[in-house]
């Protein structure tokens, strides 16, 4: 019997950022991964403190940005690599009204550090009303982040490459197969719906597609372009464009209407030839109030859920992994805004 403090089930942003907390605090653990690409692993990796549809920010945006930068520096100490790509978002304005709104919002105290007052004009793409730069925005080098962390976990014997079997959990005794554990953290995204311990949590699948394209004319480097969707270069000479949001077409194959939506959206800003080389999709676990769901099982106090990261998986996964760790190890209460208790009947009254 192997004695460990934690079992992590799930290999997306929630699972890996929580694993970092355990590495940082020298806690023995294993992480279960089926080896299938999660929604996190096919994500754009956008790090963005601004809601670009309304030019607003969100709860704890600056704190999350700062915490992520510190965390990535900590991760670099054991992988030897930096995964932060300083590629600021340039939002293409639709018209003068959006320009004026941007200027007005940029004078707001909570947005002044994010919305650059100076407009830019980009070459090659259509931006008749120029673009606004989002300061402190960036991207994560997604493929490298996951590849290197999985490699590190495997070398340290922290990685278990198999499907987790809920039927083998003896929660009261703290036993799972050959492991004697203190806590299990379920970080499964939409896979939680198959989890008998937390299948009733209020996450809703949101299917997102993106395409990778070959452009005939080069676009400006070192920036991320945004109008309807995000456009930026990838490592293999292609460009990422996406992603869509769909709560209706939830089948597990490519939706051609989503691909058409992306092709049309790219054509609106890129008036040159391009070829679609690849199509990917994933299911984001979203929550009605757009905040994660974190909490402890009502009956089994050593089972926890960390889910509902939505489209801000990097920021939410990083910041709230620390909150969950403090909740378990230091008995520091979770924020009411993310606690799973907020969905209980007494919490609503």
Secondary structure, 3 states (H helix, E strand, C coil): CEECCEEEECCCHHHHHHHHHHHHCCCCEEEECCCCCCCHHHCCCEECCCECCCCECCCCHHHHHHHHHHHHHHHHHHHCCCCEECCEEEEECCCHHHHHHHHHHHCCCCCCCCEEEEEECCCCECCCCCEEEECCCEEECHHHHHHHHHHHHHHCCCEECCCCCHHHEECCCCEECCEECCEEEECCHHHHHHCCCCCCCCCEEEEEEEEEEEECCCCCCCEEEECCCEEEECCCCCEEEECCCECCCCCCCCCHHHHHHHHHHHHHHECCCEEEEEEEEEEEEECCCCCCEEEECCCCCCEEEEECCHHHHHHHHHHHHHHHHHHHHCCCCCCCCCEHHHHCHHHHC
